[in-house]
Amino acid sequence: MGASKPKPAAPSELQGNLGPVAITAQAVATIGLTLTAVINIPQAFAVAGQATWIAYALALIAIALVSETLVLFRHEPGQANGIAGYVSAGLGPQAGALATWALFLGYGSVMLACLMFFGFYLDAFAHRIGLPVPAFTAFLVGGLGCLALARRDVRLSTSTMLLTESISVLIVLGLCGVVLQHGGAPADLRALNPTGDHLNQIQGGLMIAVLSFIGFESAANLGQETKHPERTVPRAMRVAVLLAGGLFLLWAVVLSEGLAWLPVSERLGLDPISLLADRLGQPGAGTWIKGGAFLCLFGTTLGSLTALGRVSFSLAQSGILPRSLRAVHPRFHTPAAALAATALPLILVGCVLILQGVTASQAYNTLGGFSVLGFLLVYALVAISSLKRPLKGSSKRRRWLIGSGSLLAVTVVAVAYLSAIVGHQNGILISFGLLMLLGVVLVIKAAPRP
């Protein structure tokens, strides 16, 4: 007999027909590989200097531990609900709902931050080729374009992400080749000296490095739409983390060397990587970098919106958000109502920020820091959940080694981040605290009464 066909989804259900390539594309695109090259590494280099690669190495270790903690839950029935299911498995449904709320805040912040930079790079690219597009218009094109794609067949969205990410990564790798051709210095091993000034530099770059990896866990949020999620989701997360980690370490070494050749004023500008490409004497190199950047940012925005729609759909199912957001597209079986209800307000907020003169860099720094708080909270809840109860397919020793290692790593990163922003960016802490408090109220209100 031939292989059985996937059971058609009911009108109110998401279609469960995604394979490993689509899920891996979701995880990789939401990370935004080229986004790290053109935005995060220059920012990390500004504070960490030649120790940038060490910050990324430490971030890779921490995120790899978090990823392996998520993999521990691969046989849990609740894993189809993504990270909410992981947290619920050990800490109960209310903790799972609160984790989903934190993801809702995190993905919303990432989407808006990436969309702001998408508008900037599309505007810059259009000016380079003689077709000026106002940043406001570019922002709207990106936001509405992502929403239109996300509402359609999710396989189309993931294919688009894979294409845009592949092109943009090849462009940045080409720039790295040019930097190496012009000569480069080996990694600065002196930065490992814990008694030197590099320790504070590494601490400053660590949070930016962790932000670079955010999005790998979005594969888990498509569990309901995945064939064989117990195999496909863990593989996608591992591939995304290892692929991103390898590229980030390469870029942290090579691009940091190239950035050191720029004057300080250019190095601290909005688009230092394009300036570096131009200065290396390659005709049109800066234009290619801008093109790769806006392609990557479109894919990252689309990936964040795809995850945000599933998180919102889950919150609507549990009654925390309006139940009307449970409506599914009749043809594509995507969470169309949840996607529109979350994307359109964020696009409106972005329009207001642009009209108020807020730059892409300012928005990205604030929203990126805000999202880090949400994801660190979720990662910590998953680690605690893994320690609370036995998990099928994982020995107690493995569970405790990975879970405790992940919790320790997340705690260290959180302490480093909080120590850096307390007294300097209290607005981020206060707003995050208030919105999480709102989430607690909504979760308690939606809880079934005894």
C-alpha positions in Angstrom: 0.0 0.0 0.0 1.1 3.6 -0.7 2.0 6.1 2.0 -1.1 7.5 3.7 -1.9 11.1 2.9 -2.0 13.7 5.7 -5.5 14.1 7.2 -7.1 17.3 5.9 -7.4 19.9 8.6 -10.8 20.8 9.9 -12.0 24.4 9.1 -10.9 25.6 12.5 -7.5 23.8 12.6 -4.1 24.5 11.2 -2.8 22.3 8.4 -0.2 19.8 9.6 1.8 19.2 6.4 5.2 20.9 6.9 8.4 19.0 6.4 11.9 19.4 7.7 13.1 21.9 5.1 10.2 24.2 5.8 10.6 24.1 9.6 14.4 24.6 9.4 13.8 27.5 7.0 11.5 29.0 9.6 14.1 28.7 12.4 17.0 30.0 10.3 15.1 32.9 8.7 13.8 34.1 12.0 17.3 34.2 13.4 18.3 36.4 10.5 21.8 35.4 9.6 22.7 38.4 7.5 20.9 40.7 10.0 23.7 39.7 12.5 26.4 40.5 9.9 25.1 44.0 9.0 23.7 45.2 12.3 24.5 43.1 15.3 28.3 42.5 14.8 29.0 46.2 14.1 27.1 47.0 17.4 28.9 44.3 19.3 32.3 45.4 17.9 31.6 49.0 19.1 31.6 47.7 22.7 33.6 44.5 22.6 36.2 45.3 19.9 38.4 42.3 18.9 36.8 40.3 21.7 33.5 40.2 19.7 34.2 36.6 18.7 34.5 35.6 22.3 31.1 37.1 23.1 29.6 35.1 20.2 31.3 31.9 21.3 29.8 32.3 24.8 26.4 33.1 23.3 26.6 29.9 21.1 27.3 27.8 24.2 24.4 29.3 26.1 21.9 29.0 23.2 23.1 25.4 22.4 22.2 24.4 25.9 18.8 26.1 25.6 18.3 24.3 22.3 19.1 20.9 23.8 16.8 21.6 26.7 14.0 22.1 24.3 14.9 18.9 22.6 14.3 17.0 25.9 10.6 17.6 25.4 10.4 16.0 21.9 8.2 13.1 23.0 5.8 15.2 25.1 2.2 15.4 23.8 2.2 19.1 24.6 5.2 19.8 22.3 2.7 20.4 19.4 1.9 23.7 21.2 5.5 24.8 21.1 7.3 26.2 24.0 4.0 26.7 25.9 3.6 23.0 25.8 7.2 22.5 27.1 6.6 24.8 30.1 3.1 23.4 30.8 4.6 19.9 30.9 6.6 20.7 34.0 5.1 23.8 35.6 1.4 23.6 34.7 -0.9 25.3 32.1 -0.8 28.8 33.7 3.0 28.9 33.6 2.7 27.8 30.0 0.3 30.5 29.1 2.5 33.1 30.8 5.5 31.8 28.7 3.3 32.2 25.6 2.5 35.8 26.6 6.2 36.5 26.9 6.8 35.0 23.4 4.0 37.2 22.2 5.8 40.3 23.4 9.2 39.0 22.2 8.2 38.2 18.6 6.2 41.4 18.3 9.2 43.4 19.3 11.5 41.6 17.0 9.1 41.9 14.1 8.7 45.7 14.5 12.5 46.2 15.0 13.4 44.2 11.8 10.6 45.9 9.8 12.1 49.3 10.8 15.5 48.3 9.5 13.9 46.7 6.4 12.5 50.1 5.5 15.9 51.7 6.0 17.8 49.2 3.8 15.2 49.1 1.0 15.2 52.9 0.9 19.0 52.9 0.8 19.1 50.2 -1.9 16.6 52.0 -4.0 18.6 55.2 -3.9 21.7 53.3 -4.9 20.0 52.0 -8.1 18.3 55.4 -8.9 14.8 54.5 -7.8 14.3 56.5 -4.6 11.6 55.1 -2.3 10.7 57.0 0.9 11.5 55.1 4.1 7.8 55.3 5.1 6.7 53.7 1.9 9.4 51.0 2.1 8.3 50.2 5.6 4.7 49.8 4.5 5.7 47.7 1.5 7.6 45.3 3.8 4.9 45.1 6.5 2.0 44.6 4.2 4.0 42.2 2.0 4.9 40.0 4.9 1.3 40.0 6.1 0.1 39.0 2.7 2.6 36.1 2.5 2.0 34.9 6.1 -1.7 34.6 5.5 -1.2 32.3 2.6 0.1 28.7 2.5 2.8 28.6 5.2 5.0 26.6 2.8 5.1 29.6 0.5 6.3 31.7 3.4 9.0 29.3 4.4 10.2 28.9 0.8 10.4 32.7 0.5 12.4 32.9 3.8 14.8 30.2 2.6 15.4 32.0 -0.7 16.0 35.5 0.7 18.3 34.2 3.5 20.4 32.1 1.1 21.0 35.0 -1.3 21.9 37.4 1.5 24.2 35.0 3.2 26.1 34.4 0.0 26.5 38.2 -0.4 28.0 38.6 3.0 30.3 35.5 2.5 31.6 37.2 -0.6 32.4 40.3 1.4 34.3 38.1 3.9 36.3 36.7 1.1 37.3 40.2 0.0 38.3 41.1 3.6 40.5 38.0 3.8 42.0 38.8 0.4 43.0 42.2 1.7 44.7 40.6 4.7 43.4 40.1 8.2 44.7 39.4 11.7 44.1 36.2 13.7 41.6 36.3 16.5 42.9 38.2 19.5 43.4 35.5 22.1 44.6 38.1 24.6 40.9 39.0 25.0 40.6 35.8 27.0 42.5 37.5 29.9 39.8 37.7 32.7 41.8 40.4 34.6 42.0 42.8 31.7 39.6 45.4 30.4 38.2 42.9 27.9 35.9 41.3 30.5 33.5 44.3 30.5 33.8 44.5 26.7 32.7 40.9 26.4 29.8 41.5 28.8 28.6 44.3 26.7 28.9 42.3 23.5 27.3 39.2 25.0 23.7 40.5 25.0 24.0 41.6 21.4 25.3 38.1 20.5 22.4 36.4 22.4 20.0 38.6 20.5 21.5 37.4 17.3 20.3 33.8 18.0 16.8 34.7 19.0 14.3 33.0 16.7 15.7 29.5 16.5 13.0 28.3 18.9 10.3 29.6 16.5 10.4 26.1 14.8 8.7 24.7 17.9 5.7 27.1 17.5 4.9 25.4 14.1 4.6 22.0 15.8 0.9 21.8 15.1 1.6 22.2 11.4 4.5 19.8 11.2 4.7 16.2 10.1 6.4 14.1 12.7 7.2 17.0 15.0 9.0 14.8 17.5 11.8 14.4 14.9 11.5 17.5 12.7 11.4 20.2 15.3 14.5 19.1 17.3 16.5 18.7 14.1 15.4 22.1 12.8 16.5 23.8 16.1 19.8 22.0 16.1 20.6 22.8 12.5 19.6 26.5 13.0 21.8 27.0 16.1 24.8 25.2 14.7 24.6 26.9 11.2 24.1 30.3 12.8 26.8 29.8 15.4 29.4 28.8 12.7 28.6 31.7 10.5 28.5 34.2 13.4 31.9 33.1 14.7 33.4 33.5 11.2 31.8 36.9 10.7 32.8 38.0 14.2 36.4 37.4 13.4 36.6 38.5 9.8 34.1 41.4 9.8 35.5 42.8 13.0 38.9 42.9 11.4 37.4 44.8 8.4 35.5 47.2 10.7 38.8 48.1 12.4 40.0 49.6 9.1 37.1 52.2 9.1 37.3 55.6 10.8 35.4 55.6 14.1 32.7 57.9 12.7 31.9 55.4 9.9 32.3 52.4 12.2 29.5 53.7 14.5 27.2 54.7 11.7 23.9 53.1 10.6 25.5 51.0 7.8 29.2 50.4 8.4 29.3 47.0 6.5 28.2 48.7 3.2 30.8 51.4 3.8 33.4 48.7 4.3 32.4 47.0 1.1 32.7 50.3 -0.8 36.1 51.0 0.7 37.5 47.7 -0.4 37.3 48.8 -3.9 34.8 46.3 -5.3 32.4 48.1 -7.8 28.8 48.0 -6.5 29.8 46.0 -3.4 27.9 48.3 -1.1 24.8 48.1 -3.2 25.0 44.3 -3.0 25.3 44.4 0.8 22.2 46.7 1.0 20.3 44.4 -1.3 21.3 41.4 0.8 20.3 43.2 4.0 16.8 44.1 3.0 16.2 40.6 1.6 17.3 39.1 4.9 15.3 41.6 6.9 12.2 40.7 4.8 12.7 37.0 5.6 13.3 37.7 9.3 10.3 39.9 9.6 8.2 37.3 7.8 9.6 34.6 10.2 8.8 36.7 13.3 5.3 37.4 12.0 4.7 33.7 11.3 5.7 32.8 14.8 3.8 35.7 16.3 0.6 34.6 14.5 0.9 31.1 16.0 1.6 32.4 19.5 -1.4 34.8 19.2 -3.5 31.9 17.9 -2.5 29.8 21.0 -3.4 32.7 23.3 -6.8 33.0 21.6 -7.4 29.3 22.1 -6.8 29.6 25.8 -9.0 32.7 26.1 -6.2 35.1 27.0 -6.7 37.0 23.7 -10.2 37.4 22.1 -11.5 34.1 20.8 -12.3 35.7 17.5 -8.5 35.4 16.7 -8.9 31.6 16.5 -10.4 32.1 13.0 -8.4 30.1 10.4 -8.1 30.9 6.7 -10.6 28.6 4.9 -8.2 27.7 2.1 -4.7 27.9 3.5 -5.5 26.9 7.1 -3.2 29.6 8.5 -4.2 31.7 11.6 -5.3 34.6 9.4 -7.2 36.5 12.0 -4.4 36.3 14.6 -1.9 37.4 11.9 -3.9 40.5 10.9 -4.8 41.5 14.4 -1.1 41.5 15.5 0.6 42.7 12.4 -1.6 45.7 11.5 -1.3 47.4 15.0 2.5 46.9 14.8 2.7 48.4 11.3 0.7 51.4 12.6 3.1 51.8 15.5 6.0 51.7 13.1 4.4 54.4 10.9 4.0 56.6 14.0 7.7 56.1 15.0 8.9 57.0 11.5 6.8 60.1 11.4 8.2 61.1 14.8 11.7 60.8 13.4 12.8 57.7 15.3 15.6 56.0 13.4 15.8 52.3 12.6 18.8 52.0 14.9 17.0 53.6 17.9 14.0 51.4 17.4 16.1 48.3 17.0 18.2 49.0 20.2 15.1 49.5 22.3 12.9 46.8 20.9 15.8 44.3 20.7 16.6 44.8 24.4 12.9 44.4 25.2 12.6 41.1 23.3 15.7 39.7 25.0 14.0 40.0 28.4 11.0 38.1 27.1 13.0 35.3 25.5 15.4 34.9 28.5 12.3 34.5 30.7 10.9 31.8 28.5 14.2 30.0 28.2 14.5 30.0 32.0 11.0 28.6 32.4 11.7 25.8 30.0 14.9 24.9 31.9 13.0 24.8 35.2 10.3 22.8 33.6 12.8 20.2 32.4 14.0 19.7 36.0 10.5 19.3 37.5 9.5 15.9 36.0 10.8 12.9 34.1 10.7 13.1 30.4 10.3 10.2 28.0 13.5 9.3 26.1 15.8 11.3 28.5 17.6 9.8 31.4 17.5 11.7 34.7 21.3 12.4 34.5 20.9 13.9 31.0 17.9 15.9 32.0 19.6 17.4 35.0 22.9 18.1 33.2 21.3 19.8 30.3 18.5 21.5 32.2 20.7 22.8 35.0 23.4 23.9 32.5 20.8 25.8 30.5 19.3 27.5 33.6 22.8 28.5 34.8 23.7 29.9 31.3 20.5 31.8 31.0 20.8 33.2 34.5 24.4 34.4 33.9 23.3 36.1 30.6 20.3 37.7 32.3 22.4 39.0 35.2 25.0 40.4 32.8 22.2 42.1 30.8 20.4 43.5 33.8 23.6 44.9 35.3 24.3 46.7 32.0 20.8 48.4 31.7 19.8 49.1 35.2 20.1 52.9 35.7 20.6 53.4 31.9 17.5 51.9 30.2 15.0 51.7 33.1 12.2 52.4 30.6 12.7 48.9 29.0 12.6 47.2 32.4 9.5 49.1 33.6 7.5 48.6 30.4 8.4 44.9 30.2 7.4 44.5 33.9 4.1 46.2 33.4 3.2 44.2 30.2 4.2 41.0 32.0 1.9 42.0 34.9 -0.9 42.5 32.4 -0.1 39.0 31.1 -0.4 37.6 34.6 -3.8 39.3 35.1 -5.1 38.0 31.7 -3.8 34.4 32.5 -5.5 34.4 35.9 -8.7 35.8 34.4 -8.8 33.1 31.6 -8.0 30.2 34.0 -11.0 27.8 34.4 -12.8 28.2 37.6 -13.0 25.3 40.0 
